[in-house]
Structure formats: C-alpha cells, structure tokens
Amino acid sequence: MNIAKLARPEIQTLHAYEAAEQVEDTVRLNANESPIVSAVDHFRRPLNRYPEIRPQKLQRALAARFGCVPKKLLVTRGSSEAIDLLVRTFCRAGRDSVLTTSPSFSMYRHYAEVQGARFVEVATLAEQDFAIDVDAVIGACEKTTRLIFICSPNNPTGTTLPRDQLEKLLQQRGDRSAVVVDEAYVEFGDVPSVIELLDKYPNLLVLRTLSKALGFAGARCGAVVGPEAVIRMLSAVQAPYALATPVVECVEDALQDEQLTLAEGAVARIIEERNRLMREISAFDFVKKIWPSDANFFLIEVDDADKVLSRCKEHRVLLRHFGGNLEDCIRITVGSADDNNQLLRALGTLKGQKP
C-alpha cells in the first residue's frame, strides 16, 4: 500500500527547493545574506543567516517526543500548516474531496475551499455524545475522497474515536484514502497516540502540536507524521526556511527533559481544573448538559447561550459559541485556577443552582 500515489501527479514529481549550501565555520558568500548582526540578536544562531531549510535537530527532538523515526516527521508551523500542506498535496482542484465529521475543526473546510476541493461532512449527534459512526464515514466516501480528517479528541466536542473504530476505517479505506488523525489534544486524555499504528497502517497520518500541552501556541510549531514518501512530498511543497530561528531555538529549549516534566505537571493541573469546572458548572440550573471531554476544554448546553456569553463578557470572560447545530452550546477552555474562578463568579450571577 502506497498512499503517496494518491497525491496530485505534479506533486509526485515535484523537486524540493535547493537552498544554498550551509556549512559551519565557513565564510558564507553563497546565499545573499547580510554580514550585519543586529544589536538585538541574542540567539544561538545569528539572525543575519538563513535558518536550516528544515530544522534537523528540532525534527529529531520532536520525533523522540512523539515516538517515531525522524524521517517520518515534518516540522510545521503549527498543525494548521500541516492541514494546508496535506490538502494541497493530495487534492486536485475541482476533482478530489476531503471528508470529515461535523461538528469538528473548521480549518479542514477552510483549506479544502482554498484548494477548490469538494468538502464532505458526516454529522455526529449530540444525543449520542457526538460519537463518530465509522460506517457512516465509510459510506460517505467518494471515489475521489483523498483525505479523511478525524480530530481525536475532537474540537469542539472533546470526544475520542475508539482505537478499534479507527482501525476499521483504516482497513476499509486502504489505499483509496489517507486517514489523518489530528491529535492536538491527545495529552489531555487517557488514550495513547495512534502514532504507534504507523507501521501497521501505511494510509495513516498523524498531526501533533506544541500549542496545547506545552503552552506554545504563539511559537506556531507542530508536526505531521506518516510514511516517508509522503513526508518527502510535503517537505517539497512546504516553503523553504519555514521555521524561523527564534522559534526553532525556543522550541528546542522547551523540549529539554526538565521543561517536559514541568509541562506534564501543567497538563495534570489542567485536567484537575477541567474536572472541577465541569462538576461546579453542572450545578447551575441553566446548564442543560455537559459532555465528557478528553481535551483541555469541554462543551456545555445552556438555556440561552447569548445570555450566558453576554454576562460572561461583562465579567471580562470570553467563551466560544459556534451556532449552527450547536446553537445553545458553548465551548469552555480550561484556564488557570484564578481564570476559572472568575468564570464561575460570572456564571453565578445568572441564576441559582440546582437543588
């Protein structure tokens, strides 16, 4: 099975940009770089020089963290860039389709529309806790469905696709579709990453990010993990020098053992706060339902979403409302203990608590 054959023909033959040679301890007069070093340049690698076209040390560090070999990982500007690269690589405008579930992360639709790919959604139901019906996903696939995006845990519902159901999807689609599992929130649940399935399923791709568990949303650093042939194509499509030197160095520092230990502790505290918030919010009589969550957020249904949002905003707390089939649902991100207490005080001004 070789899902690289699903890529656009012109991408399969695309050659990566060839950057000027970079060799340490040499006089570099081959890349049109400036000899001027700025007074505000305090980085290990001078900013007057281009960064590596692909940051190899960072690639190795991320591969070690995510449990794969480096050649099967491409470092991206957040996992959002990885979504863009995948859609541009696999989908021919006006001919191929992208499939996902609904509700889910809106950027799958966005990049499909940018590329001119048909976008197919398979609805999940609130009364079934937004569980994904894999048979329905398989049934909705078209002959030209190149990519299937599964966000697990899902944004905004917090639900995780069971491993056996994912394997069923991988087996059924075989070399007809690449199945992309977006694991942006995987550290907040108790289910391990599906990266361990890569050797078993050549049609599997996995997205990871440092935005959530490491608190590095501002650094814009993530990764796509998958078959080596696919990673090579994605690298050819990605812009040269995609990761800036300051980002590379701060992420390298964040991936040191001591910092990762601190991050694990922070994730544990967020999970504790998530459970506390869900418990305390469930006591308010205007809250109709709280769905279980494996993420750093959870979804609630209320009597009047606009009223809740307005009151919280008055107390300088912003929540997320999606509308559509989530009309009276609100997604609440778990903040610090102080942030969460401010939210609870704002909600407490609305109505009483359940008896």
SULPE-V975551 format. One record per pair of residues at least 4 apart in sequence whose ideal C-beta (glycine too) atoms are under 7 Angstrom apart, sorted by sequence separation. I is the first residue (numbers start at 1). GAP is how many residues later the second one is. If there is no record, write none. Layout:
i=I gap=GAP
i=I gap=GAP
This chain:
i=7 gap=4
i=9 gap=4
i=10 gap=4
i=37 gap=4
i=43 gap=4
i=45 gap=4
i=51 gap=4
i=52 gap=4
i=55 gap=4
i=56 gap=4
i=57 gap=4
i=58 gap=4
i=59 gap=4
i=60 gap=4
i=61 gap=4
i=62 gap=4
i=68 gap=4
i=77 gap=4
i=79 gap=4
i=80 gap=4
i=81 gap=4
i=82 gap=4
i=83 gap=4
i=84 gap=4
i=85 gap=4
i=86 gap=4
i=87 gap=4
i=92 gap=4
i=100 gap=4
i=104 gap=4
i=106 gap=4
i=107 gap=4
i=108 gap=4
i=109 gap=4
i=110 gap=4
i=111 gap=4
i=126 gap=4
i=133 gap=4
i=134 gap=4
i=135 gap=4
i=136 gap=4
i=141 gap=4
i=151 gap=4
i=154 gap=4
i=161 gap=4
i=163 gap=4
i=164 gap=4
i=165 gap=4
i=166 gap=4
i=167 gap=4
i=168 gap=4
i=169 gap=4
i=173 gap=4
i=192 gap=4
i=197 gap=4
i=210 gap=4
i=226 gap=4
i=227 gap=4
i=228 gap=4
i=229 gap=4
i=230 gap=4
i=231 gap=4
i=232 gap=4
i=233 gap=4
i=234 gap=4
i=238 gap=4
i=243 gap=4
i=244 gap=4
i=245 gap=4
i=246 gap=4
i=247 gap=4
i=248 gap=4
i=249 gap=4
i=250 gap=4
i=251 gap=4
i=255 gap=4
i=256 gap=4
i=257 gap=4
i=258 gap=4
i=259 gap=4
i=260 gap=4
i=261 gap=4
i=262 gap=4
i=263 gap=4
i=264 gap=4
i=265 gap=4
i=266 gap=4
i=267 gap=4
i=268 gap=4
i=269 gap=4
i=270 gap=4
i=271 gap=4
i=272 gap=4
i=273 gap=4
i=274 gap=4
i=275 gap=4
i=276 gap=4
i=277 gap=4
i=278 gap=4
i=293 gap=4
i=304 gap=4
i=305 gap=4
i=306 gap=4
i=307 gap=4
i=308 gap=4
i=309 gap=4
i=310 gap=4
i=311 gap=4
i=313 gap=4
i=322 gap=4
i=323 gap=4
i=335 gap=4
i=336 gap=4
i=337 gap=4
i=338 gap=4
i=339 gap=4
i=340 gap=4
i=341 gap=4
i=342 gap=4
i=343 gap=4
i=344 gap=4
i=7 gap=5
i=28 gap=5
i=41 gap=5
i=54 gap=5
i=63 gap=5
i=68 gap=5
i=76 gap=5
i=91 gap=5
i=112 gap=5
i=125 gap=5
i=132 gap=5
i=153 gap=5
i=154 gap=5
i=161 gap=5
i=211 gap=5
i=216 gap=5
i=226 gap=5
i=243 gap=5
i=254 gap=5
i=255 gap=5
i=282 gap=5
i=293 gap=5
i=312 gap=5
i=313 gap=5
i=335 gap=5
i=41 gap=6
i=45 gap=6
i=63 gap=6
i=76 gap=6
i=90 gap=6
i=113 gap=6
i=124 gap=6
i=153 gap=6
i=173 gap=6
i=198 gap=6
i=210 gap=6
i=211 gap=6
i=253 gap=6
i=281 gap=6
i=302 gap=6
i=334 gap=6
i=63 gap=7
i=66 gap=7
i=91 gap=7
i=112 gap=7
i=124 gap=7
i=153 gap=7
i=186 gap=7
i=197 gap=7
i=291 gap=7
i=312 gap=7
i=322 gap=7
i=4 gap=8
i=100 gap=8
i=124 gap=8
i=152 gap=8
i=282 gap=8
i=290 gap=8
i=291 gap=8
i=21 gap=9
i=37 gap=9
i=38 gap=9
i=76 gap=9
i=152 gap=9
i=170 gap=9
i=210 gap=9
i=281 gap=9
i=321 gap=9
i=20 gap=10
i=60 gap=10
i=63 gap=10
i=98 gap=10
i=109 gap=10
i=169 gap=10
i=183 gap=10
i=194 gap=10
i=224 gap=10
i=290 gap=10
i=309 gap=10
i=320 gap=10
i=20 gap=11
i=37 gap=11
i=59 gap=11
i=62 gap=11
i=87 gap=11
i=137 gap=11
i=150 gap=11
i=195 gap=11
i=210 gap=11
i=289 gap=11
i=319 gap=11
i=320 gap=11
i=36 gap=12
i=194 gap=12
i=210 gap=12
i=278 gap=12
i=289 gap=12
i=309 gap=12
i=319 gap=12
i=35 gap=13
i=62 gap=13
i=181 gap=13
i=193 gap=13
i=209 gap=13
i=287 gap=13
i=288 gap=13
i=319 gap=13
i=34 gap=14
i=59 gap=14
i=98 gap=14
i=122 gap=14
i=208 gap=14
i=288 gap=14
i=33 gap=15
i=122 gap=15
i=166 gap=15
i=207 gap=15
i=208 gap=15
i=287 gap=15
i=288 gap=15
i=33 gap=16
i=59 gap=16
i=150 gap=16
i=286 gap=16
i=305 gap=16
i=33 gap=17
i=58 gap=17
i=207 gap=17
i=208 gap=17
i=286 gap=17
i=122 gap=18
i=31 gap=19
i=98 gap=19
i=102 gap=19
i=205 gap=19
i=206 gap=19
i=274 gap=19
i=281 gap=19
i=55 gap=20
i=97 gap=20
i=101 gap=20
i=102 gap=20
i=120 gap=20
i=205 gap=20
i=206 gap=20
i=278 gap=20
i=28 gap=21
i=54 gap=21
i=96 gap=21
i=97 gap=21
i=98 gap=21
i=99 gap=21
i=100 gap=21
i=101 gap=21
i=102 gap=21
i=205 gap=21
i=309 gap=21
i=93 gap=22
i=94 gap=22
i=102 gap=22
i=120 gap=22
i=204 gap=22
i=274 gap=22
i=305 gap=22
i=308 gap=22
i=93 gap=23
i=97 gap=23
i=101 gap=23
i=181 gap=23
i=183 gap=23
i=184 gap=23
i=305 gap=23
i=83 gap=24
i=87 gap=24
i=91 gap=24
i=93 gap=24
i=130 gap=24
i=179 gap=24
i=183 gap=24
i=274 gap=24
i=305 gap=24
i=83 gap=25
i=87 gap=25
i=120 gap=25
i=148 gap=25
i=178 gap=25
i=179 gap=25
i=180 gap=25
i=181 gap=25
i=182 gap=25
i=183 gap=25
i=184 gap=25
i=187 gap=25
i=202 gap=25
i=205 gap=25
i=305 gap=25
i=317 gap=25
i=91 gap=26
i=177 gap=26
i=187 gap=26
i=221 gap=26
i=270 gap=26
i=302 gap=26
i=317 gap=26
i=80 gap=27
i=84 gap=27
i=88 gap=27
i=130 gap=27
i=178 gap=27
i=180 gap=27
i=185 gap=27
i=198 gap=27
i=220 gap=27
i=301 gap=27
i=315 gap=27
i=83 gap=28
i=87 gap=28
i=131 gap=28
i=166 gap=28
i=175 gap=28
i=184 gap=28
i=198 gap=28
i=219 gap=28
i=301 gap=28
i=302 gap=28
i=130 gap=29
i=132 gap=29
i=148 gap=29
i=150 gap=29
i=152 gap=29
i=155 gap=29
i=160 gap=29
i=174 gap=29
i=300 gap=29
i=317 gap=29
i=22 gap=30
i=87 gap=30
i=129 gap=30
i=147 gap=30
i=150 gap=30
i=155 gap=30
i=173 gap=30
i=195 gap=30
i=221 gap=30
i=299 gap=30
i=300 gap=30
i=315 gap=30
i=101 gap=31
i=134 gap=31
i=138 gap=31
i=146 gap=31
i=147 gap=31
i=148 gap=31
i=149 gap=31
i=150 gap=31
i=151 gap=31
i=152 gap=31
i=160 gap=31
i=170 gap=31
i=219 gap=31
i=312 gap=31
i=315 gap=31
i=137 gap=32
i=141 gap=32
i=145 gap=32
i=146 gap=32
i=148 gap=32
i=150 gap=32
i=153 gap=32
i=219 gap=32
i=299 gap=32
i=300 gap=32
i=132 gap=33
i=147 gap=33
i=149 gap=33
i=153 gap=33
i=170 gap=33
i=19 gap=34
i=134 gap=34
i=138 gap=34
i=170 gap=34
i=297 gap=34
i=298 gap=34
i=312 gap=34
i=134 gap=35
i=153 gap=35
i=216 gap=35
i=297 gap=35
i=311 gap=35
i=101 gap=36
i=141 gap=36
i=153 gap=36
i=297 gap=36
i=296 gap=37
i=297 gap=37
i=99 gap=38
i=216 gap=38
i=296 gap=38
i=311 gap=38
i=311 gap=39
i=214 gap=40
i=99 gap=41
i=108 gap=41
i=210 gap=41
i=99 gap=42
i=308 gap=42
i=97 gap=45
i=99 gap=46
i=105 gap=46
i=97 gap=47
i=104 gap=47
i=96 gap=48
i=97 gap=48
i=100 gap=48
i=95 gap=49
i=98 gap=49
i=99 gap=49
i=100 gap=49
i=214 gap=49
i=96 gap=50
i=104 gap=50
i=105 gap=50
i=213 gap=50
i=98 gap=51
i=104 gap=51
i=215 gap=51
i=103 gap=53
i=103 gap=54
i=213 gap=54
i=91 gap=55
i=277 gap=55
i=90 gap=56
i=91 gap=56
i=90 gap=57
i=277 gap=57
i=87 gap=60
i=274 gap=60
i=86 gap=61
i=273 gap=61
i=277 gap=63
i=284 gap=63
i=270 gap=64
i=273 gap=64
i=280 gap=64
i=286 gap=64
i=286 gap=65
i=281 gap=66
i=285 gap=66
i=273 gap=67
i=284 gap=67
i=285 gap=67
i=285 gap=68
i=284 gap=69
i=285 gap=69
i=283 gap=70
i=283 gap=71
i=105 gap=77
i=11 gap=78
i=188 gap=79
i=187 gap=80
i=8 gap=81
i=7 gap=82
i=8 gap=82
i=188 gap=82
i=7 gap=83
i=188 gap=83
i=6 gap=84
i=8 gap=84
i=212 gap=84
i=90 gap=88
i=86 gap=94
i=79 gap=103
i=191 gap=103
i=79 gap=105
i=189 gap=105
i=188 gap=106
i=188 gap=107
i=188 gap=108
i=185 gap=109
i=185 gap=110
i=185 gap=111
i=82 gap=125
i=67 gap=126
i=72 gap=126
i=66 gap=127
i=68 gap=127
i=67 gap=128
i=79 gap=128
i=66 gap=129
i=67 gap=129
i=79 gap=129
i=68 gap=130
i=79 gap=130
i=78 gap=131
i=78 gap=133
i=158 gap=133
i=157 gap=134
i=158 gap=134
i=160 gap=134
i=158 gap=135
i=158 gap=136
i=158 gap=137
i=158 gap=139
i=6 gap=140
i=82 gap=140
i=155 gap=140
i=158 gap=140
i=153 gap=141
i=158 gap=141
i=66 gap=142
i=78 gap=142
i=82 gap=142
i=153 gap=142
i=157 gap=142
i=77 gap=143
i=78 gap=143
i=79 gap=143
i=156 gap=143
i=78 gap=144
i=89 gap=144
i=89 gap=145
i=75 gap=146
i=76 gap=146
i=76 gap=147
i=75 gap=148
i=76 gap=148
i=89 gap=148
i=74 gap=149
i=85 gap=149
i=88 gap=149
i=73 gap=150
i=74 gap=150
i=73 gap=152
i=85 gap=152
i=72 gap=153
i=85 gap=153
i=72 gap=154
i=72 gap=155
i=72 gap=156
i=66 gap=157
i=68 gap=157
i=71 gap=157
i=74 gap=157
i=73 gap=158
i=66 gap=159
i=72 gap=159
i=71 gap=160
i=74 gap=160
i=62 gap=161
i=74 gap=161
i=130 gap=161
i=129 gap=162
i=129 gap=163
i=74 gap=164
i=77 gap=165
i=77 gap=166
i=156 gap=166
i=75 gap=168
i=3 gap=172
i=6 gap=172
i=1 gap=173
i=2 gap=173
i=1 gap=174
i=3 gap=175
i=156 gap=175
i=54 gap=181
i=53 gap=187
i=53 gap=188
i=55 gap=188
i=51 gap=190
i=58 gap=190
i=65 gap=190
i=50 gap=191
i=61 gap=191
i=51 gap=192
i=51 gap=193
i=55 gap=193
i=58 gap=193
i=51 gap=194
i=58 gap=194
i=61 gap=194
i=57 gap=195
i=51 gap=197
i=47 gap=198
i=3 gap=199
i=2 gap=200
i=3 gap=200
i=45 gap=200
i=1 gap=201
i=1 gap=202
i=43 gap=202
i=43 gap=203
i=45 gap=204
i=44 gap=205
i=43 gap=206
i=16 gap=219
i=103 gap=219
i=16 gap=220
i=12 gap=221
i=15 gap=221
i=19 gap=221
i=11 gap=222
i=14 gap=222
i=103 gap=222
i=4 gap=223
i=14 gap=223
i=17 gap=223
i=103 gap=223
i=3 gap=224
i=4 gap=225
i=4 gap=226
i=7 gap=226
i=11 gap=226
i=2 gap=227
i=3 gap=227
i=4 gap=229
